[in-house]
Amino acid sequence: MAAEPTPEQIASGEFVRVDGAALREQMARLFVLLKVSEEHAAIASDILVASDLRGVDTHGVVTGLRYLEQIEAGLIDPTVTPRLVRESAGSAVVSNAGGLGVVGAHMAMRMAIEKARATGIGHVGVVDGRHIGMVGYYPMMAAAQDMIGMAVTNANRSVRPARGADPRFGTNPIAFAAPAGKERPFVLDMATSTVASGKVRRAHALGLPIPRGWAVDSEGRPLETPPGARDTSWALTPIGESADGEGVNYKGYGLAVMVDILAGVLAGGGSSADLDYGSNMSWFMAIDIGQMRPIEAFKADMDRLIRYFAETRPSDPAKPVILPGDPEADAFEYRSKAGIPLHRDTLAALRSRAQVLGTPSLV
């Protein structure tokens, strides 16, 4: 998660806070002007701005600008609607049909929720997919319906396997969400690489170094200077690899392969061994808790479990123990009131795009 800009960065104009609703409307208008339907534009803009609100800036409007470029370049078809390929009572396969990946993913998660309501568990795979934005958005859709949600997606080859020098699989993120009662829903959203590739791109854009252990060069040596956007002679590291690259740890590598199986092999959309650049296959699951036990009893136990972890004695009294998802939930609460901090370059790109497409800038 991105750190909040300092007061000095805000005062200097390096970052500018913008209203989330205005940013959502701005993105939706830009999509519509590129022939995306109003329904699909609303879905896409909501997912992108939700990411910025939660502090996952690498998957917010910065990614939305990339989607706009891909539409104009003919890499994404803005006019298509995802279609059902095959279906059973508890499962389905959806073709994204080369359109916006977030739209196909949203449809798939909705279907998984509907099937879970009918059968107890629903799962849907997406083929012919594209980038789906912040993966945690989709399990949170299930949690809002008193269900457990899970989503995984494979990605372009950017991470090396254990003992490897070349990238062979993507950041292959996993996301999971479960509702609670008085406490916040539990939300886990993580790449199976040490970091998401967007963090390396962001460091390069801001001229910042990267921590040792995030990435390696073509010979497997640790990098501390982030590579340029067009530099392909490097790879991210999987979770669990030591900063010096010594030793073998199969945890992140194994999780990434698991994601590849669920997202790519299960529905037949394509694994890391098959993916073309820009392709992402996904898988979504929902579990209807109420068909296992009373939902209020589940939520009470979730509250107790969450407090059990949160009340752990901290090793540093100044840093209380938190749960996965807490920083993002804190960011959402703060940014919903204070506004989303956009880097001046991102804001300039948004305003330029609006001007080129002939629509007023709303941010």
N, C-alpha and C positions, 0 to 999 in steps of 0.2 A: 504494500500500500504506500502511496506517495505521502510524504510529510507535508504538513501545511506550510505554505510560504511564511517567511518571517515578516514582521511588520515593515522592515526595511525593504524587502522585496516588493511588498504591496505599495509602499510609499514611492518607490523609484519607478513604478509602472512596469516592472518586470513581470508581475502577475496582476491580473485584474479580476475582481470578483463579479460574476454575472449570475443573474437569477436563473434557477433551474427550469422553471416553467417557460421563461423566454427562450432559453437555449433549446429546450425540447421543441418549441414551436418553430424556431429558426431551422433546426435540422429537418423537421418534417417538411417545411416549405421547400427546402433545397432538394429533397428527394422527389417531391411531387413535380418540381420543375424539370426533373430528369426522367419523367414518365413513370415513376413509381406510384401505385395507387394510393389514395389517401389512407386506406386501412393499413396497408403495408408500411407506409411512411410513418404512421403513428406508432406502430409496433417497433420499427427500427429505432426511431428517435427515443422512445421510452427506454429501450434496453441500453442505448448508448449513454443517455444522460443518467440513468440509474447507476451506471458504472462510475461516472464522474462524481455523483453524489456520495458514493461509498468510498471514494478516494482511490479507486482503481483507474487512475488517469490514463494508463497505457491502453485501456480498452474503451475509452469514452469517445468524445467528439474527435479526438485525434484519429481514432480508427474510423469514425464516420467520414472524415475527409478522405481517407483512403478508399472507402467504399464508393464515394462520389467519383473519384478518379478512375476506379475500376469500371464503373458504369460507363463513363465517357470513353474509356479505352475498349469497350466491348467485351470486357472480361466477366461482367455480371449483366444478365438480362433483367432490366427493371420491370418488364411487363408480364413476366410469367407468374403463375400461381403454383405452389407446390401441389403435387398430385399423389394420390394413394396408389401404391404399387400392389400390395397384398395385405390381407388383414385376417385376423382371427379374433375370438372373443377377448383375449388378453394381450394381443400383440399386433403390431403393424409395421410396415415398411413404407416410408414416405420418400418420394423423389423431390429433392429441392429444385430440380429442373434447371439448374444454372442461374437461379435468381439470388436475391439477397439471402445469405445463410441464416441471418437472425430470424427471417420470416419462416423458413422451413423448420427451424428449431422450435420456434414458438408454437407452431401448429403441432409438432410432434409431442411437445410437453403437454399441451392441452389434451391431445388424444390419449396420452398415457394416464392423465388424471381421470378422464372420462371412463377409460377401461378399468382403472383401479376401483372406481366407484361401483362399477357393475360386477367385477369379478374378484376384487380384493387386491390384485396386483396388475398393473399395466405397464408394458414396455414397448417402445417404438424406436426403430432405427431409421436414420436418414442417410440416403445415398445421393450421389450427384451434388454433394454439399459444398458449402463455402464457409468462411469464417463466421462463427456464431457469437462473437463478442464475449462479454463476461459470462463465463459458464455458470457461475453461482446464481445468476438471475433465474434460471429455469427450475432448479430444485426449490427455490424460494416461492415460485408459483404454486408448487405442491404444498409447501408448508402453510401457505395462506389459506389452503383448503383443508386444513387439518390432516394432511398426509405427509409421509416421508417422501422426499424426492431425491433423485440422483441423476447426474448427467456426466457424460464423458465425451471427449472429442479428440480425434487424432489430428495431426498437423504436419506441415512441411518438415522435411528432414533438417534438423538443426541441433540435435543432441547426440553425443557419441555414446555407444554402449560401454560397459565396463571393459577396460583394456583396449578399447578402440581408439583410433586416431580420427576417423571420418564420421561425420554425422549420419545416423541411420534411421532415426525416428524423431518425432516432434516433441514439443513441450508436453503434449498429451495430458491436458488437465483433467482433474477429477473434482466434482462438486457434489455436496451432500447437504441436505437441510432437513431439520425436524422441528415441529412446533413445540412451544412450551406454554406455560400458563402465565404467571406473573413475570417470569423472566423472558429475556429475548429468545427468539428462535435460535437454535444452534445451526450455524452455517459454516461449512468448511469448503473453501474454494482454493485449490492449490494446483500448481503445475507439478509434474513429476520430474522436471528439471530443477536445478538449484534455484533458478529464477526464471521468470518468463522472458522471452526474447525482447519483448517491448521495453523492459527495464534497461537492457543493454542499448537499444536504440535511443531511448530517452537520455541515457548518460552521454552518448555520443552527441546528441543534439544540444545538450546543455554544456558540453565540454568538460564533463566530470570523469574522474577515474572510476573503475569498477573494482569491487573487492576481489582479492585473489581467491580463486576457486569457482567463480561464476562461469568462466569460459576458458577455452584453450585454443592455441593456434593449430595449424595443420600438422604439426609434429607432436601435438599433445601437451605442449608446454603452457603453463598458466599465463593468462593475459591479465594485465591491469589497466591497459588503455583500450577503451571500447573500439571495436572495428567500425569502419564506415558502413553506410547503408548498402553500398554495392560490393563490399568485401565479402566474399564467400569462403575465404580460407581459414575458417575458424568453426568452433562448435561449442555449444553449451554443455555443461556437465549435468549428469543426473543427480537427484537427491542422494545424499549420503557419501558422495565422493569427497575425499580429503582435499584440502586446499592445495596441496603439493601434487595431487594426482597419483600419489603412491597408494598401493594396496588395492584390493578389489571389494566393492560393495555392490551387491546386486539389488538393493531395495528399490531405489528410484528406477533403475533399469527394468526390474521385474514389474513394477507398477505400470510403467509405460507400455510394456508388452501386453499387460492385462487390458489396458485401455484400447490398444490396437485391436485386440481380439473382439472386445465388446462393440467398439465403434466401427471397425472396418471389416472384420471377418464375419461376424455374426449375420449382418444383413447383406453382406456381399458387395458393399460399396467400394472397398479397397483399403488395404492396410498400408503401412509405411513402405512395404515392398512394391506397391503399385501407384502411390499417389503422384499426380502431376502437381506442379507448383500452383498454389492457390486453392487446392482442394482440401476439404475437411469433412470427414464422415463422423457422425455423432450417434449417441444412444441415450435414451431417456427412460427413466423408470419412476413410477409412483406406487406407493403402498398405502392403502386405505386403513389407517390405524383402527378406526371404529369397527372394522370387521375382525379385529384381533382381540380388542378389549375396549371398554368405555373410554372415550377420548379424554374426558376430564381426569380420569385416573392416570392415564398416560402423561398428561400435561403436569399433573402434580408430581409424578416421579421424575419427569424431566426437570422441573424446578429444583427438586431436591438434589439431583445429580449435578446440575449446573452450579448450585451453591456449594456443593461438596468440593468441586474443583476450585471455584473462585475463593473459597475460604482457606486454601492451602497457605501455610506459613511461608512468606516469601523469603528468598535468600537475601534480598536487598529490601529493607522496609520501605524504601522510597519507590519501589517498583512492585506493586501488587500483582498477584497472579491473575492472568486474564485467560479467556477462552478463545479458540479460533473464531474469527468473525467479529470479535469485540472491537478491534480498531476500525473496521469498516462500518460497523453500526454506530460507533462514536462519530465517525466522519459524516455519516448520513444525517445524524441529528444536528451536527454543527453546520454543515454546508446547506442544509435545507433552510436554515435561518440566515446564515451569514452570506450565502452565495458560493458558487463554485469558482475556485481560482484557476483561471486560464492563463497560460503563458502568453505573453504579448504576441509571439509568433503565431500561435494557434488562433488567437483572436483576430489577428490581421488576415490570416488565411480564410477564416470564416467570413469576414467582412468582404474580402476580395471575391470570394465565391458568390456571395449574395449579389455583389455589384455586377459581376459577369453574367449572372443568370437573370438580372433585371428585377430583383426583389429587394425591398428595404431591409436593412440590417436591424435586427431586433436586439442585438447584444453589443 
